[in-house]
Amino acid sequence: MKNIKALQLLFVCLVTVVCFTANAQPFAEEIAAFKKADAVKFPPKNAILFVGSSSFRMWTNVQDDFPGYTIINRGFGGSSLPDMIRYINDIIVPYQPKQIVIYCGDNDLAASDTVTAQMVVDRFKTLFTGIRKRLGNVPVAYVSIKPSPSRVKLMPKMMQANNMIKDYLTKKNKAAFIDVYHAMVDADNKPMPDIFKEDNLHMNAKGYAIWQKTIEPYLLK
């Protein structure tokens, strides 16, 4: 009987773990890691917050690339705009940044052919509105969706979304649109192959050098 009860208890525990895992929010472990790091040493307030998907997450030397600024990097996973919205109170609000720089939207379009440029724009508007409701008129800069060799078929949607987000931000106070898209294509409007890693999606040092040069004029001193 004891063995049967032990097995039953073990089964219940396993089911609980499986259910918890299934119900866990995407990227929960990465968000938890940010919180753990913050608990050890909380970043300074009034810094510039870089937040978004893996193009920011993999920019591990972003602080070195902007030596005259205090940067907090909270890029995570292969996140999309719904993930940013979900974690707005975890990875944006607590830092009380003086400026927020966002890169996200690339993965939204890649997730499904059913995702349209308008859907990406609507998601961004939700994120932008959520930020302004919580942090007032904090300056926000959006880095355009980048082209990449592995997602060439998405480039028309990318350009459409970029243009609509740019139009949206031009009507907002303390908001900027940073166009990295056109700095990353050649004369034939194709992504420059030598600025990407072997996966043809993420940038190498040459790609990040383009971003550094393009983004820096928009950063607040």
PyMOL commands that place a pseudoatom at each C-alpha (Angstrom):
pseudoatom trace, name=CA, resn=MET, resi=1, chain=A, elem=C, hetatm=0, pos=[0.000, 0.000, 0.000]
pseudoatom trace, name=CA, resn=LYS, resi=2, chain=A, elem=C, hetatm=0, pos=[2.808, 2.378, 0.888]
pseudoatom trace, name=CA, resn=ASN, resi=3, chain=A, elem=C, hetatm=0, pos=[4.435, 1.780, -2.487]
pseudoatom trace, name=CA, resn=ILE, resi=4, chain=A, elem=C, hetatm=0, pos=[1.126, 2.401, -4.269]
pseudoatom trace, name=CA, resn=LYS, resi=5, chain=A, elem=C, hetatm=0, pos=[0.566, 5.630, -2.342]
pseudoatom trace, name=CA, resn=ALA, resi=6, chain=A, elem=C, hetatm=0, pos=[4.124, 6.727, -3.092]
pseudoatom trace, name=CA, resn=LEU, resi=7, chain=A, elem=C, hetatm=0, pos=[3.607, 6.072, -6.780]
pseudoatom trace, name=CA, resn=GLN, resi=8, chain=A, elem=C, hetatm=0, pos=[0.332, 7.959, -6.713]
pseudoatom trace, name=CA, resn=LEU, resi=9, chain=A, elem=C, hetatm=0, pos=[2.001, 10.919, -5.038]
pseudoatom trace, name=CA, resn=LEU, resi=10, chain=A, elem=C, hetatm=0, pos=[4.810, 10.828, -7.577]
pseudoatom trace, name=CA, resn=PHE, resi=11, chain=A, elem=C, hetatm=0, pos=[2.273, 10.777, -10.408]
pseudoatom trace, name=CA, resn=VAL, resi=12, chain=A, elem=C, hetatm=0, pos=[0.458, 13.791, -8.972]
pseudoatom trace, name=CA, resn=CYS, resi=13, chain=A, elem=C, hetatm=0, pos=[3.723, 15.675, -8.688]
pseudoatom trace, name=CA, resn=LEU, resi=14, chain=A, elem=C, hetatm=0, pos=[4.674, 14.850, -12.249]
pseudoatom trace, name=CA, resn=VAL, resi=15, chain=A, elem=C, hetatm=0, pos=[1.274, 15.971, -13.529]
pseudoatom trace, name=CA, resn=THR, resi=16, chain=A, elem=C, hetatm=0, pos=[1.623, 19.194, -11.576]
pseudoatom trace, name=CA, resn=VAL, resi=17, chain=A, elem=C, hetatm=0, pos=[5.039, 19.866, -13.054]
pseudoatom trace, name=CA, resn=VAL, resi=18, chain=A, elem=C, hetatm=0, pos=[3.832, 19.113, -16.578]
pseudoatom trace, name=CA, resn=CYS, resi=19, chain=A, elem=C, hetatm=0, pos=[0.779, 21.347, -16.173]
pseudoatom trace, name=CA, resn=PHE, resi=20, chain=A, elem=C, hetatm=0, pos=[2.887, 24.151, -14.740]
pseudoatom trace, name=CA, resn=THR, resi=21, chain=A, elem=C, hetatm=0, pos=[5.337, 23.882, -17.617]
pseudoatom trace, name=CA, resn=ALA, resi=22, chain=A, elem=C, hetatm=0, pos=[2.552, 23.842, -20.168]
pseudoatom trace, name=CA, resn=ASN, resi=23, chain=A, elem=C, hetatm=0, pos=[0.970, 26.925, -18.626]
pseudoatom trace, name=CA, resn=ALA, resi=24, chain=A, elem=C, hetatm=0, pos=[4.235, 28.805, -18.156]
pseudoatom trace, name=CA, resn=GLN, resi=25, chain=A, elem=C, hetatm=0, pos=[4.465, 32.017, -20.111]
pseudoatom trace, name=CA, resn=PRO, resi=26, chain=A, elem=C, hetatm=0, pos=[6.907, 32.149, -23.032]
pseudoatom trace, name=CA, resn=PHE, resi=27, chain=A, elem=C, hetatm=0, pos=[10.402, 33.280, -22.059]
pseudoatom trace, name=CA, resn=ALA, resi=28, chain=A, elem=C, hetatm=0, pos=[9.506, 33.115, -18.364]
pseudoatom trace, name=CA, resn=GLU, resi=29, chain=A, elem=C, hetatm=0, pos=[12.971, 31.793, -17.493]
pseudoatom trace, name=CA, resn=GLU, resi=30, chain=A, elem=C, hetatm=0, pos=[14.708, 34.723, -19.174]
pseudoatom trace, name=CA, resn=ILE, resi=31, chain=A, elem=C, hetatm=0, pos=[12.458, 37.223, -17.442]
pseudoatom trace, name=CA, resn=ALA, resi=32, chain=A, elem=C, hetatm=0, pos=[13.166, 35.500, -14.129]
pseudoatom trace, name=CA, resn=ALA, resi=33, chain=A, elem=C, hetatm=0, pos=[16.899, 35.760, -14.861]
pseudoatom trace, name=CA, resn=PHE, resi=34, chain=A, elem=C, hetatm=0, pos=[16.544, 39.516, -15.388]
pseudoatom trace, name=CA, resn=LYS, resi=35, chain=A, elem=C, hetatm=0, pos=[14.766, 39.831, -12.049]
pseudoatom trace, name=CA, resn=LYS, resi=36, chain=A, elem=C, hetatm=0, pos=[17.423, 37.782, -10.306]
pseudoatom trace, name=CA, resn=ALA, resi=37, chain=A, elem=C, hetatm=0, pos=[20.167, 39.993, -11.743]
pseudoatom trace, name=CA, resn=ASP, resi=38, chain=A, elem=C, hetatm=0, pos=[18.226, 43.100, -10.702]
pseudoatom trace, name=CA, resn=ALA, resi=39, chain=A, elem=C, hetatm=0, pos=[17.930, 41.757, -7.170]
pseudoatom trace, name=CA, resn=VAL, resi=40, chain=A, elem=C, hetatm=0, pos=[21.714, 41.451, -6.962]
pseudoatom trace, name=CA, resn=LYS, resi=41, chain=A, elem=C, hetatm=0, pos=[22.407, 44.851, -8.510]
pseudoatom trace, name=CA, resn=PHE, resi=42, chain=A, elem=C, hetatm=0, pos=[19.597, 47.024, -9.796]
pseudoatom trace, name=CA, resn=PRO, resi=43, chain=A, elem=C, hetatm=0, pos=[20.478, 49.065, -12.897]
pseudoatom trace, name=CA, resn=PRO, resi=44, chain=A, elem=C, hetatm=0, pos=[20.655, 52.842, -12.516]
pseudoatom trace, name=CA, resn=LYS, resi=45, chain=A, elem=C, hetatm=0, pos=[17.549, 54.883, -13.184]
pseudoatom trace, name=CA, resn=ASN, resi=46, chain=A, elem=C, hetatm=0, pos=[17.465, 57.394, -16.038]
pseudoatom trace, name=CA, resn=ALA, resi=47, chain=A, elem=C, hetatm=0, pos=[19.408, 55.026, -18.257]
pseudoatom trace, name=CA, resn=ILE, resi=48, chain=A, elem=C, hetatm=0, pos=[18.531, 54.171, -21.855]
pseudoatom trace, name=CA, resn=LEU, resi=49, chain=A, elem=C, hetatm=0, pos=[16.617, 50.911, -22.065]
pseudoatom trace, name=CA, resn=PHE, resi=50, chain=A, elem=C, hetatm=0, pos=[17.148, 48.696, -25.092]
pseudoatom trace, name=CA, resn=VAL, resi=51, chain=A, elem=C, hetatm=0, pos=[14.318, 46.181, -25.189]
pseudoatom trace, name=CA, resn=GLY, resi=52, chain=A, elem=C, hetatm=0, pos=[13.147, 43.693, -27.787]
pseudoatom trace, name=CA, resn=SER, resi=53, chain=A, elem=C, hetatm=0, pos=[14.044, 40.456, -29.493]
pseudoatom trace, name=CA, resn=SER, resi=54, chain=A, elem=C, hetatm=0, pos=[17.242, 38.535, -30.204]
pseudoatom trace, name=CA, resn=SER, resi=55, chain=A, elem=C, hetatm=0, pos=[18.875, 41.254, -32.315]
pseudoatom trace, name=CA, resn=PHE, resi=56, chain=A, elem=C, hetatm=0, pos=[19.165, 43.206, -29.066]
pseudoatom trace, name=CA, resn=ARG, resi=57, chain=A, elem=C, hetatm=0, pos=[19.742, 40.131, -26.887]
pseudoatom trace, name=CA, resn=MET, resi=58, chain=A, elem=C, hetatm=0, pos=[22.772, 39.178, -28.985]
pseudoatom trace, name=CA, resn=TRP, resi=59, chain=A, elem=C, hetatm=0, pos=[24.187, 42.706, -28.885]
pseudoatom trace, name=CA, resn=THR, resi=60, chain=A, elem=C, hetatm=0, pos=[26.254, 41.759, -25.877]
pseudoatom trace, name=CA, resn=ASN, resi=61, chain=A, elem=C, hetatm=0, pos=[28.720, 44.641, -26.229]
pseudoatom trace, name=CA, resn=VAL, resi=62, chain=A, elem=C, hetatm=0, pos=[26.045, 47.304, -26.689]
pseudoatom trace, name=CA, resn=GLN, resi=63, chain=A, elem=C, hetatm=0, pos=[27.367, 49.295, -23.728]
pseudoatom trace, name=CA, resn=ASP, resi=64, chain=A, elem=C, hetatm=0, pos=[30.840, 49.348, -25.284]
pseudoatom trace, name=CA, resn=ASP, resi=65, chain=A, elem=C, hetatm=0, pos=[29.363, 50.543, -28.579]
pseudoatom trace, name=CA, resn=PHE, resi=66, chain=A, elem=C, hetatm=0, pos=[27.750, 53.512, -26.819]
pseudoatom trace, name=CA, resn=PRO, resi=67, chain=A, elem=C, hetatm=0, pos=[30.395, 54.545, -24.272]
pseudoatom trace, name=CA, resn=GLY, resi=68, chain=A, elem=C, hetatm=0, pos=[28.881, 57.955, -23.633]
pseudoatom trace, name=CA, resn=TYR, resi=69, chain=A, elem=C, hetatm=0, pos=[25.577, 56.496, -22.462]
pseudoatom trace, name=CA, resn=THR, resi=70, chain=A, elem=C, hetatm=0, pos=[24.285, 54.218, -19.729]
pseudoatom trace, name=CA, resn=ILE, resi=71, chain=A, elem=C, hetatm=0, pos=[22.551, 51.290, -21.452]
pseudoatom trace, name=CA, resn=ILE, resi=72, chain=A, elem=C, hetatm=0, pos=[20.295, 48.603, -20.001]
pseudoatom trace, name=CA, resn=ASN, resi=73, chain=A, elem=C, hetatm=0, pos=[19.856, 45.689, -22.412]
pseudoatom trace, name=CA, resn=ARG, resi=74, chain=A, elem=C, hetatm=0, pos=[16.674, 43.692, -21.970]
pseudoatom trace, name=CA, resn=GLY, resi=75, chain=A, elem=C, hetatm=0, pos=[16.463, 41.894, -25.282]
pseudoatom trace, name=CA, resn=PHE, resi=76, chain=A, elem=C, hetatm=0, pos=[15.123, 38.386, -24.766]
pseudoatom trace, name=CA, resn=GLY, resi=77, chain=A, elem=C, hetatm=0, pos=[14.692, 35.211, -26.761]
pseudoatom trace, name=CA, resn=GLY, resi=78, chain=A, elem=C, hetatm=0, pos=[13.060, 35.333, -30.141]
pseudoatom trace, name=CA, resn=SER, resi=79, chain=A, elem=C, hetatm=0, pos=[10.380, 37.548, -28.699]
pseudoatom trace, name=CA, resn=SER, resi=80, chain=A, elem=C, hetatm=0, pos=[7.548, 39.201, -30.581]
pseudoatom trace, name=CA, resn=LEU, resi=81, chain=A, elem=C, hetatm=0, pos=[5.426, 42.226, -29.742]
pseudoatom trace, name=CA, resn=PRO, resi=82, chain=A, elem=C, hetatm=0, pos=[2.835, 40.248, -27.722]
pseudoatom trace, name=CA, resn=ASP, resi=83, chain=A, elem=C, hetatm=0, pos=[5.713, 39.086, -25.499]
pseudoatom trace, name=CA, resn=MET, resi=84, chain=A, elem=C, hetatm=0, pos=[6.813, 42.675, -25.008]
pseudoatom trace, name=CA, resn=ILE, resi=85, chain=A, elem=C, hetatm=0, pos=[3.278, 43.646, -24.064]
pseudoatom trace, name=CA, resn=ARG, resi=86, chain=A, elem=C, hetatm=0, pos=[3.004, 40.682, -21.690]
pseudoatom trace, name=CA, resn=TYR, resi=87, chain=A, elem=C, hetatm=0, pos=[6.165, 41.639, -19.803]
pseudoatom trace, name=CA, resn=ILE, resi=88, chain=A, elem=C, hetatm=0, pos=[5.868, 45.415, -19.899]
pseudoatom trace, name=CA, resn=ASN, resi=89, chain=A, elem=C, hetatm=0, pos=[5.637, 45.589, -16.093]
pseudoatom trace, name=CA, resn=ASP, resi=90, chain=A, elem=C, hetatm=0, pos=[8.675, 43.324, -15.712]
pseudoatom trace, name=CA, resn=ILE, resi=91, chain=A, elem=C, hetatm=0, pos=[11.242, 44.566, -18.224]
pseudoatom trace, name=CA, resn=ILE, resi=92, chain=A, elem=C, hetatm=0, pos=[10.284, 48.179, -18.920]
pseudoatom trace, name=CA, resn=VAL, resi=93, chain=A, elem=C, hetatm=0, pos=[8.441, 49.914, -16.091]
pseudoatom trace, name=CA, resn=PRO, resi=94, chain=A, elem=C, hetatm=0, pos=[10.761, 49.025, -13.163]
pseudoatom trace, name=CA, resn=TYR, resi=95, chain=A, elem=C, hetatm=0, pos=[13.775, 50.759, -14.702]
pseudoatom trace, name=CA, resn=GLN, resi=96, chain=A, elem=C, hetatm=0, pos=[12.185, 54.205, -15.053]
pseudoatom trace, name=CA, resn=PRO, resi=97, chain=A, elem=C, hetatm=0, pos=[14.362, 54.838, -18.106]
pseudoatom trace, name=CA, resn=LYS, resi=98, chain=A, elem=C, hetatm=0, pos=[14.940, 58.258, -19.613]
pseudoatom trace, name=CA, resn=GLN, resi=99, chain=A, elem=C, hetatm=0, pos=[14.509, 56.722, -23.066]
pseudoatom trace, name=CA, resn=ILE, resi=100, chain=A, elem=C, hetatm=0, pos=[13.281, 53.410, -24.463]
pseudoatom trace, name=CA, resn=VAL, resi=101, chain=A, elem=C, hetatm=0, pos=[14.699, 51.941, -27.678]
pseudoatom trace, name=CA, resn=ILE, resi=102, chain=A, elem=C, hetatm=0, pos=[12.626, 49.096, -29.112]
pseudoatom trace, name=CA, resn=TYR, resi=103, chain=A, elem=C, hetatm=0, pos=[13.480, 46.440, -31.667]
pseudoatom trace, name=CA, resn=CYS, resi=104, chain=A, elem=C, hetatm=0, pos=[10.639, 44.005, -32.234]
pseudoatom trace, name=CA, resn=GLY, resi=105, chain=A, elem=C, hetatm=0, pos=[8.266, 42.930, -34.995]
pseudoatom trace, name=CA, resn=ASP, resi=106, chain=A, elem=C, hetatm=0, pos=[10.596, 40.825, -37.086]
pseudoatom trace, name=CA, resn=ASN, resi=107, chain=A, elem=C, hetatm=0, pos=[9.521, 37.596, -35.388]
pseudoatom trace, name=CA, resn=ASP, resi=108, chain=A, elem=C, hetatm=0, pos=[5.845, 38.545, -35.540]
pseudoatom trace, name=CA, resn=LEU, resi=109, chain=A, elem=C, hetatm=0, pos=[5.919, 38.410, -39.336]
pseudoatom trace, name=CA, resn=ALA, resi=110, chain=A, elem=C, hetatm=0, pos=[8.029, 35.252, -39.389]
pseudoatom trace, name=CA, resn=ALA, resi=111, chain=A, elem=C, hetatm=0, pos=[5.715, 33.384, -37.016]
pseudoatom trace, name=CA, resn=SER, resi=112, chain=A, elem=C, hetatm=0, pos=[2.937, 32.858, -39.541]
pseudoatom trace, name=CA, resn=ASP, resi=113, chain=A, elem=C, hetatm=0, pos=[1.915, 33.836, -43.057]
pseudoatom trace, name=CA, resn=THR, resi=114, chain=A, elem=C, hetatm=0, pos=[-1.356, 35.018, -41.543]
pseudoatom trace, name=CA, resn=VAL, resi=115, chain=A, elem=C, hetatm=0, pos=[0.373, 37.843, -39.667]
pseudoatom trace, name=CA, resn=THR, resi=116, chain=A, elem=C, hetatm=0, pos=[-0.031, 41.035, -41.672]
pseudoatom trace, name=CA, resn=ALA, resi=117, chain=A, elem=C, hetatm=0, pos=[1.839, 44.313, -41.533]
pseudoatom trace, name=CA, resn=GLN, resi=118, chain=A, elem=C, hetatm=0, pos=[-1.277, 45.923, -40.063]
pseudoatom trace, name=CA, resn=MET, resi=119, chain=A, elem=C, hetatm=0, pos=[-1.315, 43.366, -37.254]
pseudoatom trace, name=CA, resn=VAL, resi=120, chain=A, elem=C, hetatm=0, pos=[2.289, 44.235, -36.393]
pseudoatom trace, name=CA, resn=VAL, resi=121, chain=A, elem=C, hetatm=0, pos=[1.441, 47.925, -36.381]
pseudoatom trace, name=CA, resn=ASP, resi=122, chain=A, elem=C, hetatm=0, pos=[-1.584, 47.370, -34.147]
pseudoatom trace, name=CA, resn=ARG, resi=123, chain=A, elem=C, hetatm=0, pos=[0.539, 45.356, -31.728]
pseudoatom trace, name=CA, resn=PHE, resi=124, chain=A, elem=C, hetatm=0, pos=[3.140, 48.106, -31.640]
pseudoatom trace, name=CA, resn=LYS, resi=125, chain=A, elem=C, hetatm=0, pos=[0.463, 50.700, -30.957]
pseudoatom trace, name=CA, resn=THR, resi=126, chain=A, elem=C, hetatm=0, pos=[-0.720, 48.610, -27.997]
pseudoatom trace, name=CA, resn=LEU, resi=127, chain=A, elem=C, hetatm=0, pos=[2.833, 48.439, -26.647]
pseudoatom trace, name=CA, resn=PHE, resi=128, chain=A, elem=C, hetatm=0, pos=[3.447, 52.159, -27.180]
pseudoatom trace, name=CA, resn=THR, resi=129, chain=A, elem=C, hetatm=0, pos=[0.169, 53.095, -25.493]
pseudoatom trace, name=CA, resn=GLY, resi=130, chain=A, elem=C, hetatm=0, pos=[0.939, 50.774, -22.586]
pseudoatom trace, name=CA, resn=ILE, resi=131, chain=A, elem=C, hetatm=0, pos=[4.331, 52.394, -22.090]
pseudoatom trace, name=CA, resn=ARG, resi=132, chain=A, elem=C, hetatm=0, pos=[2.926, 55.902, -22.150]
pseudoatom trace, name=CA, resn=LYS, resi=133, chain=A, elem=C, hetatm=0, pos=[0.140, 55.002, -19.704]
pseudoatom trace, name=CA, resn=ARG, resi=134, chain=A, elem=C, hetatm=0, pos=[2.681, 53.705, -17.222]
pseudoatom trace, name=CA, resn=LEU, resi=135, chain=A, elem=C, hetatm=0, pos=[5.648, 56.013, -17.751]
pseudoatom trace, name=CA, resn=GLY, resi=136, chain=A, elem=C, hetatm=0, pos=[4.097, 59.210, -19.020]
pseudoatom trace, name=CA, resn=ASN, resi=137, chain=A, elem=C, hetatm=0, pos=[5.722, 61.006, -21.928]
pseudoatom trace, name=CA, resn=VAL, resi=138, chain=A, elem=C, hetatm=0, pos=[8.930, 58.966, -21.829]
pseudoatom trace, name=CA, resn=PRO, resi=139, chain=A, elem=C, hetatm=0, pos=[10.828, 59.238, -25.126]
pseudoatom trace, name=CA, resn=VAL, resi=140, chain=A, elem=C, hetatm=0, pos=[10.466, 56.124, -27.278]
pseudoatom trace, name=CA, resn=ALA, resi=141, chain=A, elem=C, hetatm=0, pos=[12.526, 55.223, -30.347]
pseudoatom trace, name=CA, resn=TYR, resi=142, chain=A, elem=C, hetatm=0, pos=[11.567, 52.330, -32.588]
pseudoatom trace, name=CA, resn=VAL, resi=143, chain=A, elem=C, hetatm=0, pos=[14.267, 50.595, -34.622]
pseudoatom trace, name=CA, resn=SER, resi=144, chain=A, elem=C, hetatm=0, pos=[12.809, 49.528, -37.951]
pseudoatom trace, name=CA, resn=ILE, resi=145, chain=A, elem=C, hetatm=0, pos=[12.341, 45.867, -38.764]
pseudoatom trace, name=CA, resn=LYS, resi=146, chain=A, elem=C, hetatm=0, pos=[15.556, 44.758, -40.408]
pseudoatom trace, name=CA, resn=PRO, resi=147, chain=A, elem=C, hetatm=0, pos=[15.880, 42.830, -43.680]
pseudoatom trace, name=CA, resn=SER, resi=148, chain=A, elem=C, hetatm=0, pos=[17.768, 39.543, -43.600]
pseudoatom trace, name=CA, resn=PRO, resi=149, chain=A, elem=C, hetatm=0, pos=[18.711, 36.930, -46.240]
pseudoatom trace, name=CA, resn=SER, resi=150, chain=A, elem=C, hetatm=0, pos=[16.686, 34.207, -44.513]
pseudoatom trace, name=CA, resn=ARG, resi=151, chain=A, elem=C, hetatm=0, pos=[13.509, 36.323, -44.565]
pseudoatom trace, name=CA, resn=VAL, resi=152, chain=A, elem=C, hetatm=0, pos=[13.668, 37.937, -47.984]
pseudoatom trace, name=CA, resn=LYS, resi=153, chain=A, elem=C, hetatm=0, pos=[10.103, 36.865, -48.760]
pseudoatom trace, name=CA, resn=LEU, resi=154, chain=A, elem=C, hetatm=0, pos=[8.921, 38.978, -45.817]
pseudoatom trace, name=CA, resn=MET, resi=155, chain=A, elem=C, hetatm=0, pos=[10.590, 42.180, -46.982]
pseudoatom trace, name=CA, resn=PRO, resi=156, chain=A, elem=C, hetatm=0, pos=[7.456, 43.670, -48.604]
pseudoatom trace, name=CA, resn=LYS, resi=157, chain=A, elem=C, hetatm=0, pos=[5.547, 43.198, -45.325]
pseudoatom trace, name=CA, resn=MET, resi=158, chain=A, elem=C, hetatm=0, pos=[8.510, 44.567, -43.381]
pseudoatom trace, name=CA, resn=MET, resi=159, chain=A, elem=C, hetatm=0, pos=[8.606, 47.730, -45.464]
pseudoatom trace, name=CA, resn=GLN, resi=160, chain=A, elem=C, hetatm=0, pos=[4.866, 48.165, -45.142]
pseudoatom trace, name=CA, resn=ALA, resi=161, chain=A, elem=C, hetatm=0, pos=[4.957, 47.764, -41.363]
pseudoatom trace, name=CA, resn=ASN, resi=162, chain=A, elem=C, hetatm=0, pos=[7.972, 50.065, -41.071]
pseudoatom trace, name=CA, resn=ASN, resi=163, chain=A, elem=C, hetatm=0, pos=[6.272, 52.794, -43.073]
pseudoatom trace, name=CA, resn=MET, resi=164, chain=A, elem=C, hetatm=0, pos=[3.067, 52.612, -41.040]
pseudoatom trace, name=CA, resn=ILE, resi=165, chain=A, elem=C, hetatm=0, pos=[4.913, 52.647, -37.714]
pseudoatom trace, name=CA, resn=LYS, resi=166, chain=A, elem=C, hetatm=0, pos=[6.965, 55.613, -38.924]
pseudoatom trace, name=CA, resn=ASP, resi=167, chain=A, elem=C, hetatm=0, pos=[3.784, 57.475, -39.850]
pseudoatom trace, name=CA, resn=TYR, resi=168, chain=A, elem=C, hetatm=0, pos=[2.292, 56.647, -36.452]
pseudoatom trace, name=CA, resn=LEU, resi=169, chain=A, elem=C, hetatm=0, pos=[5.324, 57.880, -34.519]
pseudoatom trace, name=CA, resn=THR, resi=170, chain=A, elem=C, hetatm=0, pos=[5.610, 61.140, -36.445]
pseudoatom trace, name=CA, resn=LYS, resi=171, chain=A, elem=C, hetatm=0, pos=[2.304, 62.134, -34.855]
pseudoatom trace, name=CA, resn=LYS, resi=172, chain=A, elem=C, hetatm=0, pos=[3.527, 61.404, -31.323]
pseudoatom trace, name=CA, resn=ASN, resi=173, chain=A, elem=C, hetatm=0, pos=[5.529, 63.607, -28.986]
pseudoatom trace, name=CA, resn=LYS, resi=174, chain=A, elem=C, hetatm=0, pos=[9.011, 62.483, -27.986]
pseudoatom trace, name=CA, resn=ALA, resi=175, chain=A, elem=C, hetatm=0, pos=[8.938, 59.547, -30.393]
pseudoatom trace, name=CA, resn=ALA, resi=176, chain=A, elem=C, hetatm=0, pos=[11.378, 58.587, -33.134]
pseudoatom trace, name=CA, resn=PHE, resi=177, chain=A, elem=C, hetatm=0, pos=[11.635, 56.062, -35.925]
pseudoatom trace, name=CA, resn=ILE, resi=178, chain=A, elem=C, hetatm=0, pos=[15.151, 54.770, -36.609]
pseudoatom trace, name=CA, resn=ASP, resi=179, chain=A, elem=C, hetatm=0, pos=[15.557, 53.409, -40.130]
pseudoatom trace, name=CA, resn=VAL, resi=180, chain=A, elem=C, hetatm=0, pos=[18.162, 50.638, -40.142]
pseudoatom trace, name=CA, resn=TYR, resi=181, chain=A, elem=C, hetatm=0, pos=[16.394, 48.834, -42.991]
pseudoatom trace, name=CA, resn=HIS, resi=182, chain=A, elem=C, hetatm=0, pos=[17.787, 50.927, -45.831]
pseudoatom trace, name=CA, resn=ALA, resi=183, chain=A, elem=C, hetatm=0, pos=[21.262, 50.948, -44.290]
pseudoatom trace, name=CA, resn=MET, resi=184, chain=A, elem=C, hetatm=0, pos=[21.333, 47.137, -44.542]
pseudoatom trace, name=CA, resn=VAL, resi=185, chain=A, elem=C, hetatm=0, pos=[20.426, 46.631, -48.204]
pseudoatom trace, name=CA, resn=ASP, resi=186, chain=A, elem=C, hetatm=0, pos=[22.555, 46.968, -51.326]
pseudoatom trace, name=CA, resn=ALA, resi=187, chain=A, elem=C, hetatm=0, pos=[21.873, 48.818, -54.572]
pseudoatom trace, name=CA, resn=ASP, resi=188, chain=A, elem=C, hetatm=0, pos=[19.531, 46.023, -55.657]
pseudoatom trace, name=CA, resn=ASN, resi=189, chain=A, elem=C, hetatm=0, pos=[17.520, 46.346, -52.417]
pseudoatom trace, name=CA, resn=LYS, resi=190, chain=A, elem=C, hetatm=0, pos=[18.787, 42.980, -51.195]
pseudoatom trace, name=CA, resn=PRO, resi=191, chain=A, elem=C, hetatm=0, pos=[20.158, 42.367, -47.679]
pseudoatom trace, name=CA, resn=MET, resi=192, chain=A, elem=C, hetatm=0, pos=[23.937, 42.725, -47.583]
pseudoatom trace, name=CA, resn=PRO, resi=193, chain=A, elem=C, hetatm=0, pos=[25.143, 39.128, -47.110]
pseudoatom trace, name=CA, resn=ASP, resi=194, chain=A, elem=C, hetatm=0, pos=[28.415, 40.018, -45.378]
pseudoatom trace, name=CA, resn=ILE, resi=195, chain=A, elem=C, hetatm=0, pos=[26.778, 41.666, -42.363]
pseudoatom trace, name=CA, resn=PHE, resi=196, chain=A, elem=C, hetatm=0, pos=[25.046, 38.491, -41.159]
pseudoatom trace, name=CA, resn=LYS, resi=197, chain=A, elem=C, hetatm=0, pos=[26.111, 35.364, -39.337]
pseudoatom trace, name=CA, resn=GLU, resi=198, chain=A, elem=C, hetatm=0, pos=[25.882, 31.918, -40.912]
pseudoatom trace, name=CA, resn=ASP, resi=199, chain=A, elem=C, hetatm=0, pos=[22.211, 31.652, -39.998]
pseudoatom trace, name=CA, resn=ASN, resi=200, chain=A, elem=C, hetatm=0, pos=[21.495, 34.544, -42.393]
pseudoatom trace, name=CA, resn=LEU, resi=201, chain=A, elem=C, hetatm=0, pos=[19.257, 36.073, -39.740]
pseudoatom trace, name=CA, resn=HIS, resi=202, chain=A, elem=C, hetatm=0, pos=[21.363, 37.507, -36.941]
pseudoatom trace, name=CA, resn=MET, resi=203, chain=A, elem=C, hetatm=0, pos=[24.020, 40.144, -37.499]
pseudoatom trace, name=CA, resn=ASN, resi=204, chain=A, elem=C, hetatm=0, pos=[27.764, 39.887, -37.153]
pseudoatom trace, name=CA, resn=ALA, resi=205, chain=A, elem=C, hetatm=0, pos=[30.033, 42.696, -35.963]
pseudoatom trace, name=CA, resn=LYS, resi=206, chain=A, elem=C, hetatm=0, pos=[29.737, 44.519, -39.302]
pseudoatom trace, name=CA, resn=GLY, resi=207, chain=A, elem=C, hetatm=0, pos=[25.959, 44.499, -38.993]
pseudoatom trace, name=CA, resn=TYR, resi=208, chain=A, elem=C, hetatm=0, pos=[26.036, 45.862, -35.462]
pseudoatom trace, name=CA, resn=ALA, resi=209, chain=A, elem=C, hetatm=0, pos=[28.467, 48.575, -36.570]
pseudoatom trace, name=CA, resn=ILE, resi=210, chain=A, elem=C, hetatm=0, pos=[25.776, 49.764, -38.986]
pseudoatom trace, name=CA, resn=TRP, resi=211, chain=A, elem=C, hetatm=0, pos=[23.236, 49.764, -36.179]
pseudoatom trace, name=CA, resn=GLN, resi=212, chain=A, elem=C, hetatm=0, pos=[25.563, 51.648, -33.860]
pseudoatom trace, name=CA, resn=LYS, resi=213, chain=A, elem=C, hetatm=0, pos=[26.157, 54.364, -36.435]
pseudoatom trace, name=CA, resn=THR, resi=214, chain=A, elem=C, hetatm=0, pos=[22.461, 54.619, -37.303]
pseudoatom trace, name=CA, resn=ILE, resi=215, chain=A, elem=C, hetatm=0, pos=[21.058, 54.539, -33.764]
pseudoatom trace, name=CA, resn=GLU, resi=216, chain=A, elem=C, hetatm=0, pos=[23.494, 56.782, -31.881]
pseudoatom trace, name=CA, resn=PRO, resi=217, chain=A, elem=C, hetatm=0, pos=[22.216, 60.124, -33.253]
pseudoatom trace, name=CA, resn=TYR, resi=218, chain=A, elem=C, hetatm=0, pos=[18.810, 59.349, -31.726]
pseudoatom trace, name=CA, resn=LEU, resi=219, chain=A, elem=C, hetatm=0, pos=[20.060, 58.578, -28.198]
pseudoatom trace, name=CA, resn=LEU, resi=220, chain=A, elem=C, hetatm=0, pos=[19.503, 61.129, -25.459]
pseudoatom trace, name=CA, resn=LYS, resi=221, chain=A, elem=C, hetatm=0, pos=[22.487, 62.463, -23.578]
for i in range(1, 221): cmd.bond("trace and resi %d" % i, "trace and resi %d" % (i + 1))
show_as sticks, trace
zoom trace
